[in-house]
Amino acid sequence: MTNIILCGGNGTRLWPISRTLMPKQFLKLFNDNSLFQLTVDRNNKICDTQFIVSNVEQYFLALDQLEEINQVKNKFLLEPIGRNTAPAIALACMALAKDEIVLITPSDHLIKDEKEYKKVLLKAQELANENNLVTFGIKPTFAETGFGYIESVKDSYEVKAFHEKPNLKIAQEYLEKGNYYWNSGMFMFKAGVFLEELKKYSPNVYDSSLKAFNNILNNDLIRIKNDDMVKIPDDSIDYAVMEKSTKVKVIPSNISWSDVGSFDALYDELPKDENNNSVNPNLIAIDSKNNLVYGNSRKIATVDIEDTLIVDTGDALLISKKGSSQKVKKIVEQLKKNTSLHNIHLNVNRPWGTYTVLEDTQGYKIKRIEVKPNGKLSLQKHLHRSEHWIVVSGTATVTVGDTIKLIRPNESTYINIGEIHRLENQGKIPVVLIEVQVGEYTGEDDIERFEDNYDRCAN
């Protein structure tokens, strides 16, 4: 059995801790483990191999987290842009044998009852071996309006209908009837059976995905070309196949599942103190209870605060009533109009290391940059800014124009606007430096790459 892990989500309802370049699946929320790491570990105990579908930007982030848990022998399929779950699953299935059983799982869900989870998967495997498309329905514990529902034929695995997210009244009716389940977004089937059903019910998705797959250059690290990806229709597996096929079965699953899709859901999963506040060493709570308080960069003090969500990330502060966190995605929609706060944190992971924005104002930006041993920034130039690098620790190998030199602690170099340059770490310890950018525009997209170890020149 192959576990196909879908890593493409952005987790906008968990802004500001979740952003495009650091989405919720990679956040270390549970005992210094991310949901992605927990997913890999959980399914590695059951599946023979794992196949990770990710966008290009998050590939190296996924690799770093796999190294942390000693799971580095995974296969990857990289998408230049997301086209929803149906193409992602189709492209992965095309790289597998037709009779291979695949378990499709999101990378950002929490499952705490692993014993029951294994039982559910074994039953699903039986049905998948009979050429069925199996989905997993979570037994609802309350009237949730944020999920789609699967209606089953009572006392069977037959699916009667899929339902969109209901209003509260309809969700309460679903809960009372007992044969309605939350749509988990997890599936199991033979790769070939799924592709046959996709070709039958959504031929445009199938044909364009097949053309894109046939144009790949390397089967070890599958990279889909951008021009091929944009031609694939944006469609979910539910719309493309599951709601149309006659081969669909649903397994009722009571596995202590959460999609951790909102701060209210996150609050339910985090440990609490004696006043039912989420545990946070930076919190000073005076007569405050039942609060989610997230933040690790400074002290957070509350007085007479109840049933509130407080999320502090250094560059953004969210305050909301509990029960209203589904509206956070509306904030992200506003941010997309005039800032990059939806996209990046102050601290950003790159394939060569990390950088932290210390100050960003009109005319200049200051960063702390850390380059891993053997890390190498791209050979690049900027059209709107000059840069001044001051090494704090380690020894940096710096290329500026035709000159290559070593820069040691307390030494510096200067790069003029338009000058081709590169920085690399040939040593055995991280290189830490302060970068001062000066110019009329200091956005991250002011970069032209000429060479890159991480194949980002086309991005």
Secondary structure, 3 states (H helix, E strand, C coil): CEEEEECCCCCHHHCCCCECCECHHHCEEECCEEHHHHHHHHHHCCCCEEEEEEEHHHHHHHHHHHHHCCCCCCEEEEECCCCCHHHHHHHHHHCCCCCCEEEEEECCCEECCHHHHHHHHHHHHHHHHCCCEEEEEECCCCCCCCCCEEEECCCCCEEEEEECCCCHHHHHHHHHHCCEEEEEEEEEEEHHHHHHHHHHHCHHHHHHHHHHHHCCCCCCEEECCHHHHCCCCCCCHHHHHHCCCCCEEEEEECCCEECCCCHHHHHHHCCECCCCCECCCCEEEECCECCEEECCCCCEEEECCECEEEEECCCCEEEEECCCHHHHHHHHHHHHHHCCCCCCCCEEEECCEEEEEEEEECCEEEEEEEECCCCECCEEECCCEEEEEEEEECCEEEEECCEEEEECCCCEEEECCCCCEEEECCCCCCEEEEEEEEECCCCCCCCEEEECCCCCCCC
